[in-house]
Amino acid sequence: MEGCHPPRGLNFNGNMADNWRRFKQLFEIYLIASGNEAKSSEVKVAILLNAAGEEAVEVFNTFNLSAEDRKDFDKVVNHFEKFTTPKRNVVVERFIFNQRCQEEGETFDVFVMDLKKLVKSCEFGDQSDSVVRDRIVLGVGDASLQERMLRESDLSLGRAIDLGKTAELSKIRAQTVQGQNVDFVGRRSGAQKPLSSREANWSNKDETVNKSCQNGEKARMFSSCWKCNRKHVKGKCPAYGKRCHSCNNLNHFSVVCRYKDVKDVVVDESEDNGDYYVNSINVHHIVKCIESASTLKEWNKTLIIEGQPVTFKLDTGAEVNVLPLSIFNLFKSQSKMRKSMLLLLHEAHCGVEKSKARARQVIFWPNINDDIEKMISTCMVCERYRPQTIKEPLISHTIPHLPYEKIGADICDYGGKSYLVVGCYLTKWVDAVQLRTKSSEEVINKLKPMFATHGIPKIMICDNVPFSSWKMKKFSKEWCFEIVTSSPRYPKSNGFAEKLVGIAKSLLRKAGPEKLYEALLEYRCTPISGMSVSPSQMLLSRKLRTKLPITQTELQPVVHKHFREGLIKKRARTKLYYDKQAHVRLEFISGEKVMVRVGTQWEPAVIVKKHSTPRSYLVKNKNGRIVRRNKCHIRKTNIQTNKELNPDYHDLGDEWNICGNNTQDNGLYHSNNNPVNLNRNTSHTTSQNGYLYNNNSASSNPVYITRRGRNVNRPSRYDDYLL
């Protein structure tokens, strides 16, 4: 392209890195403008050396490049880059950056530009903006501007640059209006007649010249120019012939442009109660403002115009939102349709956010979001099919201090047969025996040999069936130990027993039922994961003899005392990872209306009281039965439950309590008053062992009586259990 001139030769004197950076940028512009960018690499190398000059060619000859590499433009540029750019010392670069301050007579833009150049070689990374901001605040030459920046609570780099430019421009314009300008709105020392606009304009233009004459010949030659904001010899203004970027006019720079809008104003800290004179106000020349409005909503100021005081409202922004009365009446007239519109919005039973998004597309009235949230929170269909509640922090069983002091028991089914699995919470000892039936008598007969071998435990953690039967409770009283049942439908509360079932099934699956005892022997002799001792060493203080060869010394008893601390640390680590996604839920109170999970749905219920075990509650369901449920099966609701949901059952009221001990889960009740008349007939019931017995019934089976007086007998196959 004609008219495109290559850059001047590369200067190797002074700062070669900066000289190379400028030359490279100009050369790339020249290649694009001249159309040589698409030419071959060899041609571009020749153009580069031609533009760089003779000294650059001599430097090129010193490069250790092959004949092919000398024709590669990128490699030649990289070698020049390495030659001109020395290895930088980050400490020195940061020292130079931290020592940089605004010099006398230096403009704020030049100071900021230099800081941005210096920070690139300091390797501050993502902190570059904040470091430049700090250097601006600490190195700026104007003390009042520095104080203004320090008053900002959240000062950013952009905000600091805007404040600096505004302060510099305000100072320049303040100098132009010092000569009794009518456009100046400020404090007057006394009643002084303002100048006319024409006199003020001439005063603004000639202010610098007048001051220069007063200060002597030297001040006249090096005064601050109002066209470029620099000090230079008269007649040598660099702004002459240049175009302003703000107003697009000639012979001045944008930094002193009078048409450029001022975004911020300088705040004067001193109090000012003087009079103000106004003839023609120019917003570009405001050098005084009130920092903050008074406590009143209105912000007024009295100015003297033509000798008369006039009150002006400085901030004319709207103090209230105005709504036409016709639109307000339109909302009011449609209030009767809101309920039907809400039902249509929630016809698909979507969630709160989706319902709100749908409403924003088609309809609106005041507080519609609150109405949608209230409607969805009371929707029975949405409440019934809500997802499961969030998990809570882990509550682990306490580790006992003595072996076989606390055990867990459960029944395992495999291959059409049932097995009783018992394990020790401290030593992890596992016993598994086959059961002929799942009756309580069979379970008791299998537990007695175990207790005779290892001793009677203090606590046995187990499921409800068959361990909650009357015979099992009688057995626990005779053998002096306590049975604690887990929460119904919540096997996690007895996680150790469930783990025992998994171990037993794994042994049965891999070794087979015929080799179950051999597999148990090897398991008892194997060290626990994460520890160096086995269940036999912890329970029996010795290693057991197996089919594997072992010396007599190894079979000698050795007491291990500190394995409990290892179990505690292991459990604490498990709790730490489990609780990362767990949240604490609020407790329920007696009489609170809740929803109870039944299968995959939620049903309304009422809290009766808190159970003795952690996170367990006694709740009355919609059928009137009191059942025990874990906290994960209960959640709060806004639906008003109805006590007469099922009229076939009699509402026994608040005076009735659940029967049996606190660890059972059953729906039978007993009253504090005995006998009780439940219908119009003379039929009475008595309470015995937690059951309701009908005196007029020929059978002694426990019954519960409906609201209409009908006796509901329990099947005889449940005689061993408390349901």
C-alpha positions, -999 to +999 in steps of 0.1 A: +000+000+000+014+034-010+020+059+018+030+033+043+064+040+058+085+014+077+095+022+113+127+039+121+158+017+127+161-003+160+180+017+186+204-003+206+212+025+230+195+031+263+166+007+273+169-019+245+139-039+258+116-008+255+131+002+221+125-034+208+090-034+221+081-002+203+099-012+171+082-047+170+048-031+174+054-006+147+068-032+124+038-055+128+015-025+120+037-018+089+034-054+077-003-054+079-007-019+063+017-027+035+001-060+027+034-079+034+020-100+062+009-129+038+043-131+021+068-158+028+088-160+059+121-153+041+107-120+026+095-109+060+130-115+075+145-094+048+119-066+054+127-067+091+164-064+087+160-036+062+138-016+086+159-024+117+191-009+102+227-018+098+234-023+135+205-048+137+220-067+107+253-069+126+235-083+156+217-108+133+250-121+120+260-130+155+230-153+160+238-190+161+212-200+134+213-225+106+206-215+070+170-226+073+164-209+106+178-176+092+148-177+068+123-184+096+107-151+106+094-163+140+128-177+151+146-145+140+121-124+160+126-147+191+164-143+189+160-105+188+136-107+217+162-127+238+190-103+228+172-071+237+154-083+267+177-090+296+169-113+325+148-094+350+153-093+387+118-093+403+131-078+436+146-048+417+116-044+395+093-043+426+117-018+443+115+005+413+077+002+413+073+009+450+096+040+447+075+055+419+057+087+429+040+114+410+066+140+401+061+178+403+042+189+372+035+154+360-001+147+350-021+120+367-026+101+334+011+099+328+017+087+364-009+060+361+003+049+327+039+045+340+027+025+370+009+001+347+040-003+326+062-010+357+038-035+373+040-058+343+076-068+351+069-073+389+050-106+385+022-097+409-003-119+390-039-114+400-030-088+426-017-063+399-048-041+401-048-038+438-010-031+439-014-003+413-043+011+433-022+012+465+007+028+447-016+055+433-029+063+468+005+064+483+024+081+455-001+108+444+012+143+448-021+160+458-026+157+496-063+165+494-068+138+467-050+113+488-073+120+518-103+117+495-091+083+483-085+071+519-121+080+528-134+054+503-143+022+522-141+000+491-117+017+467-110+000+434-085+008+407-111+022+384-125+043+412-091+056+422-083+066+385-116+084+382-110+103+414-075+113+403-087+125+369-116+144+384-095+161+410-069+171+384-096+185+360-114+202+388-082+220+399-075+231+363-110+245+359-110+261+393-079+280+381-098+293+351-127+306+372-107+323+400-110+357+382-145+367+396-165+344+372-202+347+372-205+310+366-187+303+399-210+292+427-192+295+460-188+314+492-183+351+491-164+368+518-188+397+516-215+412+495-196+416+462-211+423+428-205+395+403-189+401+370-208+398+337-204+367+316-184+384+290-159+398+315-157+364+332-149+346+299-121+370+291-108+367+326-108+329+323-088+330+290-063+355+301-059+344+337-027+325+332-011+353+312-021+379+338-005+358+366+026+353+345+030+391+341+027+396+378+052+369+386+079+380+362+095+370+330+105+335+342+069+326+352+057+340+318+080+317+299+072+285+319+035+290+330+009+263+330-009+263+297-047+261+297-047+243+263-025+214+272-021+216+310+017+215+307+045+240+313+063+251+282+078+281+265+052+305+251+044+296+215+055+260+218+022+244+229+021+207+220-017+209+216-015+232+186-031+215+156-042+185+177-078+174+179-096+169+213-110+134+219-139+148+239-154+176+218-135+169+185-123+205+183-088+217+176-059+232+196-065+217+230-063+183+248-092+164+263-077+168+298-086+205+298-117+203+276-144+225+289-172+204+273-162+172+291-187+162+317-175+161+353-187+129+369-175+137+404-171+169+424-145+179+450-158+180+485-149+209+507-146+198+544-149+233+558-183+246+569-198+272+546-228+293+557-221+323+534-243+337+506-243+325+470-248+346+439-261+331+406-266+347+372-259+318+348-248+285+363-225+262+344-225+227+357-189+221+345-176+246+370-190+234+403-162+233+428-184+232+459-210+206+470-226+194+501-211+161+511-242+145+526-278+155+528-295+164+560-317+140+579-347+156+561-359+140+529-357+173+510-323+188+501-327+226+497-304+255+494-312+292+493-294+313+466-295+350+460-306+359+425-309+396+415-308+405+452-337+382+461-333+349+480-346+319+461-348+283+475-336+256+452-342+218+456-308+203+449-318+167+445-350+164+424-351+126+424-384+109+432-389+102+469-418+078+463-430+055+435-461+068+418-487+044+405-518+055+385-550+050+404-565+032+374-539+005+375-543+001+413-580-003+409-574-029+382-554-051+406-581-046+433-609-056+410-592-089+401-586-101+437-615-125+435-599-145+407-566-150+425-575-183+441-586-198+408-555-185+391-533-200+417-550-234+412-544-232+375-507-223+381-503-253+403-523-277+383-491-296+373-479-295+410-446-280+400-422-266+426-421-231+440-395-216+416-412-231+385-446-218+396-431-184+401-414-184+367-447-195+350-466-167+369-442-141+357-450-149+321-488-146+323-501-129+354-492-106+382-507-090+414-491-077+445-474-103+468-481-131+442-448-148+452-459-151+488-493-165+477-476-191+456-453-202+484-482-204+508-504-224+484-476-249+476-467-254+513-503-263+520-508-286+490-515-321+502-503-337+469-470-320+470-465-327+507-473-364+502-447-369+474-419-348+487-384-363+486-366-378+516-353-354+542-317-344+544-293-365+565-282-353+600-248-355+617-237-390+626-245-403+661-224-434+668-229-460+695-206-455+725-177-480+725-179-500+757-149-504+781-151-542+786-154-570+760-189-584+755-204-556+776-224-544+746-235-566+718-256-564+686-279-591+673-298-596+641-313-625+620-297-633+586-315-651+558-295-670+532-302-700+510-337-705+525-323-708+561-321-683+590-291-676+611-287-657+643-257-633+641-243-618+673-213-594+675-194-575+702-192-537+699-157-536+714-138-566+701-158-572+668-162-609+677-188-625+655-210-656+663-234-671+638-257-701+644-284-715+623-321-712+635-348-737+629-375-710+632-376-673+639-396-677+671-384-660+703-379-695+720-355-705+693-335-672+696-334-675+734-321-711+731-292-699+708-283-670+730-279-689+762-248-709+750-232-677+738-238-660+771-225-691+790-192-689+770-185-652+770-206-639+798-239-620+800-238-586+783-252-554+798-269-541+766-281-559+735-289-537+705-313-555+681-343-551+658-379-551+670-390-586+658-386-611+674-366-593+701-394-571+713-416-601+722-429-607+757-407-638+761-376-620+751-383-593+777-389-619+803-356-636+793-337-602+796-351-596+831-342-631+843-306-629+829-302-592+840-294-574+807-312-547+788-327-550+753-326-518+732-345-520+699-337-498+668-361-473+653-388-491+631-380-489+594-346-473+601-319-500+601-292-474+602-298-470+639-284-506+643-257-503+617-233-527+635-258-555+635-265-548+598-227-550+592-227-584+610-254-597+587-233-586+557-202-604+571-222-636+577-237-636+542-203-630+527-189-660+546-219-682+537-217-672+500-179-679+497-173-707+521-207-724+521-230-734+550-210-766+556-178-746+563-193-717+582-175-724+615-141-728+598-147-694+581-157-678+614-125-691+630-103-675+603-123-643+606-118-641+643-081-646+639-077-619+612-067-584+624-093-557+621-088-532+592-066-504+603-054-522+635-029-548+644-050-570+666-077-596+658-111-601+675-097-632+694-068-612+708-091-584+720-117-608+735-096-638+746-062-621+749-046-648+728-044-660+692-064-691+683-049-722+667-061-727+631-050-749+602-022-725+595+011-735+612+020-713+643+046-716+671+037-722+707+051-688+717+025-671+695-003-690+712+007-676+747-019-652+761-010-615+758-033-588+772-040-558+748-052-527+766-050-498+741-070-510+712-101-491+723-083-458+716-077-470+680-114-478+676-123-443+688-099-426+664-112-447+635-148-438+644-140-401+647-125-401+612-156-418+598-178-391+615-157-363+601-163-374+565-199-382+571-208-349+586-194-329+557-228-331+539-250-334+570-271-306+585-287-302+620-325-302+621-346-286+647-363-307+673-401-314+673-424-305+702-454-323+716-486-316+697-468-303+666-484-312+633-460-331+610-459-354+581-447-391+586-432-411+558-452-443+550-435-463+523-428-438+495-454-412+506-459-388+534-490-389+557-502-363+582-496-371+619-491-354+653-461-356+676-471-372+709-438-370+727-400-376+723-388-411+728-360-420+751-336-430+723-319-403+702-339-388+673-370-410+679-405-397+685-439-412+693-464-399+667-501-405+662-509-413+626-541-405+607-556-438+619-552-428+656-524-453+663-493-442+682-461-455+665-424-449+670-406-432+641-371-418+636-366-382+629-356-389+592-392-401+587-407-369+601-408-334+588-427-302+594-458-292+575-482-263+572-512-285+565-538-285+592-544-322+601-578-335+610-583-358+639-614-374+623-596-387+593-607-423+599-639-426+619-635-463+624-610-457+653-618-440+685-597-409+694-584-418+728-573-382+736-542-369+754-547-390+785-537-422+768-500-434+767-483-460+747-480-493+764-449-514+772-414-499+777-400-471+757-381-492+732-412-508+717-431-498+686-467-508+689-502-493+684-518-504+716-527-480+744-535-481+781-552-455+802-544-441+836-580-447+846-593-482+850-620-493+841-630-472+811-664-471+794-659-468+757-694-472+744-730-470+754-732-506+766-719-519+799-688-533+784-656-524+803-619-529+796-591-534+820-554-528+814-529-555+821-492-557+809-499-528+785-529-545+767-566-536+766-588-565+777-625-567+773-642-582+804-672-594+784-651-612+758-647-649+761-612-648+748-583-634+768-566-620+737-559-583+739-582-562+718-587-526+709-622-511+706-634-489+677-654-457+681-687-476+676-678-502+703-667-530+680-640-553+694-610-560+671-592-592+682-556-597+675-546-629+656-532-657+679-500-660+658-489-626+673-492-638+709-454-636+713-451-600+701-461-565+711-472-548+679 
